[in-house]
Amino acid sequence: MELTERCKEEFELYYLELAKEKKALSHYAIIKGFNSLLDSFKYGKLVDYFDTNGVFLSIETTYGETEKPPYFRAFIGREYLKSYKTRTEARNALIIAANKKRNLQLGVFPPPE
């Protein structure tokens, strides 16, 4: 769950602002603390960050036939991305897609292929 470019910079400022009551800690220590969180906790903070910027992430659990396991449908806003076999796969894909979308909003364009 890695952010890139300006999205990463903006998230770090956002996260530092959330942790401003921990004045005794350096910026480095606060960001290092975030990076040491379990992915499920990181995901929650990242969803909050993206929400504040109008990029809404959601995962819908869908059950097929009773003998089949559920699958997880990933959305940004109302835009359906893809279905995944695990929630972890869906979360990771959402963060990658949201990172790309936020960077575009911030004026960072992907390099030409």
CORSULKA-V815231 format. One record per backbone hydrogen bond with DSSP energy under -0.5 kcal/mol. NH is the residue of the N-H (numbers start at 0). CO is the residue of the C=O. Records with the same first field share a line. If there is no record, write none. Layout:
BEGIN
NH = CO / CO
END
This chain:
BEGIN
6 = 3
7 = 3
8 = 4
9 = 5
10 = 6
11 = 7
12 = 8
13 = 9
14 = 10
15 = 11
16 = 12
17 = 13
18 = 14
19 = 16
21 = 18
22 = 20
24 = 21
29 = 25
30 = 26
31 = 27
32 = 28
33 = 29
34 = 30
35 = 31
36 = 33
40 = 37
41 = 37
42 = 38
43 = 39
44 = 40
45 = 41
46 = 42
47 = 43
48 = 44
49 = 45
50 = 46
51 = 47
52 = 48 / 49
53 = 50
54 = 49
55 = 53
56 = 54
57 = 74
59 = 72
60 = 58
61 = 59 / 70
63 = 61
67 = 64
70 = 61
71 = 83
72 = 59 / 70
73 = 71 / 81
74 = 57
75 = 78
76 = 55 / 74
78 = 75
79 = 77
80 = 73
81 = 73
83 = 71
89 = 85
90 = 86
91 = 87
92 = 88
93 = 89
94 = 90
95 = 91
96 = 92
97 = 93
98 = 94
99 = 95
100 = 96
101 = 97
102 = 98
103 = 99
104 = 100
105 = 101
106 = 103
107 = 102
108 = 106
END
